[in-house]
Amino acid sequence: MSEKTILVWFRNDLRIHDNEILLEAIRKADKILPVYCFDPFYFTKTSTGEPKTGNFRARFLLESVAGLRKNLQAHGAELIVRTGNPAEILPQLCEEYHVNEVYHHREVAYEETNISEQVEESLWKIKLNLKHFIGHTLYHKEDLPFPIKDIPDSFAIFKKKIERDSNVRPCTDTPGEINIPVITDSGEIPTLTQLGLVEPIDDHRANIKFAGGETEALKQLQNFLSNIKQASPKTGKNSGSSSVSSHLSPWITIGCISLRQIYWEVLKTGNFQHNNGPLILELLWRDYFRFMFKKHGQKFIAAKNGDDVSDFAENQDELFDKWKNGTTGTPLVDAIMHELNATGYINNYSRQITAGYLVNTLKVDWTKGASYFEEKLIDYSPASNWGNWAFIAGIGSDPRDNRYFNIARQTGELETKGDFIDTWLCDIAKSLHVSSL
Ligand SMILES: Cc1cc2nc3c(=O)[nH]c(=O)nc-3n(C[C@H](O)[C@H](O)[C@H](O)COP(=O)(O)OP(=O)(O)OC[C@H]3O[C@@H](n4cnc5c(N)ncnc54)[C@H](O)[C@@H]3O)c2cc1C
């Protein structure tokens, strides 16, 4: 009987631990073929002439793919890397390596699912099946206490029902030795220049240097765990830094670390109520936006057309340019935008402030801001970005929860309350010569 080979198409799951498709392929096949495709679509320019993927995120991705290759090699395997349209590359590889089936993790956003559909169609032409797996969330879709179409639009109800009626599954095992076919050409990882980008310049003021890859992600998780162990049980605040943010989002976004891994590791530290509760809540927000994307599809983005354009400022293009360049004249907003442009990362609070300011104070079309974040953020993730923006713009699926709507007012308060502003922001504002806070 001939050997069975399964191609594992890595996308936003660049890890070996808790990776269901990898484990399942190893169980079902004699040999597996791990593949990553750099799809030129993600390195095109947007309608504003800016790169769809900014250079901080692109560098992080290159590092993460290199990290995956290294970790697969440590398991006796190899990662095939190609640059091109996956709908053309995957069938070619399948024919070359006599592949019987292709596995991948299902995505939820329009562009990603569109790519999967194209791949599925092209594989179908050579009579191969693309098997979809559900991953990427803390709670498995099959374990939700409601079908996707009935998921509550209110985050509060979603949270209450999930916490009462669902459980987080344990992590899957990490594979041992991985059998692969003889690979003739594993392919080079492209450089930033080959992707049409320039090397980003690291800003010395950045709080954290994000280095891509599974190994770095697991290291960051350990840093975070030791921080929360030291944090004060009363406040959940850490003696050294202003909060217990994990800074894990860039790794989470492209799957260098699994949410279940984070969840179970965090729970092991005990002290759940005070220090770990906020993190689990944040992970739930991530699930919520992802499931909302699954339920409503393009609604978040299409909502643009439903906006009343008369609500937008007449000179919104000019105001938008000021916002993105950090020249609005509002020191806090300007400092945050300089931080975003210089590092590719700002914390959640800073995102809320700048987004709320663009929407409520400047009266600029929110989708311009969401597109700008899409380009710049090192942790850009379609559902989290567009979902949060839609939420702030008041057109998300859960306007009643009103989590962000008063940001513009709070920004006004912040301007008069220097002591409320993160020291780092004060430092960056001073060193960038924006007027005093
Ligand atoms: C306008 C706007 C745009 C955003 N765009 C993105 C994005 O493109 N990608 C992204 O990962 N997050 C996005 N967020 C959510 C949030 O700002 C980041 O996830 C968070 O700042 C990452 O820092 P952390 O890893 O230290 O988070 P922690 O506080 O440590 O939280 C742990 C994890 O929970 C998830 N999470 C936390 N807050 C949220 C939230 N509000 N919505 C969804 N998931 C959340 C992230 O995966 C995060 O890594 C956005 C928020 C706003 C307000």
The ligand as an SDF file (V2000), in Angstrom:
LIG
                    3D

 53 58  0  0  0  0  0  0  0  0999 V2000
   -8.7330   50.6120   17.9270 C   0  0  0  0  0  0  0  0  0  0  0  0
   -8.1490   49.3120   18.3790 C   0  0  0  0  0  0  0  0  0  0  0  0
   -7.5110   48.4790   17.4760 C   0  0  0  0  0  0  0  0  0  0  0  0
   -6.9850   47.2510   17.8940 C   0  0  0  0  0  0  0  0  0  0  0  0
   -6.3640   46.4410   16.9850 N   0  0  0  0  0  0  0  0  0  0  0  0
   -5.8640   45.2310   17.3860 C   0  0  0  0  0  0  0  0  0  0  0  0
   -5.2330   44.3690   16.4590 C   0  0  0  0  0  0  0  0  0  0  0  0
   -5.1420   44.6500   15.2630 O   0  0  0  0  0  0  0  0  0  0  0  0
   -4.7020   43.2010   16.9390 N   0  0  0  0  0  0  0  0  0  0  0  0
   -4.7930   42.8480   18.2500 C   0  0  0  0  0  0  0  0  0  0  0  0
   -4.3020   41.7750   18.6280 O   0  0  0  0  0  0  0  0  0  0  0  0
   -5.4280   43.6380   19.1350 N   0  0  0  0  0  0  0  0  0  0  0  0
   -5.9540   44.8180   18.7460 C   0  0  0  0  0  0  0  0  0  0  0  0
   -6.5700   45.6280   19.6680 N   0  0  0  0  0  0  0  0  0  0  0  0
   -6.7840   45.1120   21.0310 C   0  0  0  0  0  0  0  0  0  0  0  0
   -5.6980   45.4790   22.0480 C   0  0  0  0  0  0  0  0  0  0  0  0
   -5.3970   46.8330   21.9810 O   0  0  0  0  0  0  0  0  0  0  0  0
   -4.4040   44.6710   21.8820 C   0  0  0  0  0  0  0  0  0  0  0  0
   -4.7100   43.3040   21.7430 O   0  0  0  0  0  0  0  0  0  0  0  0
   -3.5380   44.8580   23.1210 C   0  0  0  0  0  0  0  0  0  0  0  0
   -3.1730   46.2070   23.2370 O   0  0  0  0  0  0  0  0  0  0  0  0
   -2.3120   44.0000   23.0260 C   0  0  0  0  0  0  0  0  0  0  0  0
   -1.4910   44.1690   24.1500 O   0  0  0  0  0  0  0  0  0  0  0  0
   -1.2130   42.9640   25.1460 P   0  0  0  0  0  0  0  0  0  0  0  0
   -0.7940   41.7740   24.3600 O   0  0  0  0  0  0  0  0  0  0  0  0
   -0.2890   43.4740   26.2020 O   0  0  0  0  0  0  0  0  0  0  0  0
   -2.6600   42.7130   25.7180 O   0  0  0  0  0  0  0  0  0  0  0  0
   -3.1350   42.0650   27.1100 P   0  0  0  0  0  0  0  0  0  0  0  0
   -3.8500   43.1120   27.8660 O   0  0  0  0  0  0  0  0  0  0  0  0
   -2.0410   41.3370   27.7810 O   0  0  0  0  0  0  0  0  0  0  0  0
   -4.2480   41.0430   26.6180 O   0  0  0  0  0  0  0  0  0  0  0  0
   -3.9330   39.6900   26.2400 C   0  0  0  0  0  0  0  0  0  0  0  0
   -4.4090   39.4260   24.8410 C   0  0  0  0  0  0  0  0  0  0  0  0
   -5.8230   39.5750   24.7540 O   0  0  0  0  0  0  0  0  0  0  0  0
   -6.1780   40.0710   23.4640 C   0  0  0  0  0  0  0  0  0  0  0  0
   -6.8620   41.3740   23.6400 N   0  0  0  0  0  0  0  0  0  0  0  0
   -6.6500   42.2930   24.6090 C   0  0  0  0  0  0  0  0  0  0  0  0
   -7.5060   43.3300   24.4670 N   0  0  0  0  0  0  0  0  0  0  0  0
   -8.2470   43.0740   23.3800 C   0  0  0  0  0  0  0  0  0  0  0  0
   -9.3010   43.7630   22.7100 C   0  0  0  0  0  0  0  0  0  0  0  0
   -9.7700   44.9430   23.1170 N   0  0  0  0  0  0  0  0  0  0  0  0
   -9.8070   43.2260   21.5950 N   0  0  0  0  0  0  0  0  0  0  0  0
   -9.3660   42.0350   21.1180 C   0  0  0  0  0  0  0  0  0  0  0  0
   -8.3910   41.3340   21.7250 N   0  0  0  0  0  0  0  0  0  0  0  0
   -7.8460   41.8310   22.8330 C   0  0  0  0  0  0  0  0  0  0  0  0
   -4.8670   40.2200   22.6850 C   0  0  0  0  0  0  0  0  0  0  0  0
   -4.6540   39.0540   21.9160 O   0  0  0  0  0  0  0  0  0  0  0  0
   -3.8420   40.3620   23.8000 C   0  0  0  0  0  0  0  0  0  0  0  0
   -2.5510   39.9900   23.4240 O   0  0  0  0  0  0  0  0  0  0  0  0
   -7.1040   46.8600   19.2590 C   0  0  0  0  0  0  0  0  0  0  0  0
   -7.7370   47.7240   20.1620 C   0  0  0  0  0  0  0  0  0  0  0  0
   -8.2490   48.9270   19.7340 C   0  0  0  0  0  0  0  0  0  0  0  0
   -8.9180   49.8160   20.7320 C   0  0  0  0  0  0  0  0  0  0  0  0
  1  2  1  0
  2  3  1  0
  2 52  2  0
  3  4  2  0
  4  5  1  0
  4 50  1  0
  5  6  2  0
  6  7  1  0
  6 13  1  0
  7  8  2  0
  7  9  1  0
  9 10  1  0
 10 11  2  0
 10 12  1  0
 12 13  2  0
 13 14  1  0
 14 15  1  0
 14 50  1  0
 15 16  1  0
 16 17  1  0
 16 18  1  0
 18 19  1  0
 18 20  1  0
 20 21  1  0
 20 22  1  0
 22 23  1  0
 23 24  1  0
 24 25  2  0
 24 26  1  0
 24 27  1  0
 27 28  1  0
 28 29  2  0
 28 30  1  0
 28 31  1  0
 31 32  1  0
 32 33  1  0
 33 34  1  0
 33 48  1  0
 34 35  1  0
 35 36  1  0
 35 46  1  0
 36 37  1  0
 36 45  1  0
 37 38  2  0
 38 39  1  0
 39 40  1  0
 39 45  2  0
 40 41  1  0
 40 42  2  0
 42 43  1  0
 43 44  2  0
 44 45  1  0
 46 47  1  0
 46 48  1  0
 48 49  1  0
 50 51  2  0
 51 52  1  0
 52 53  1  0
M  END
$$$$
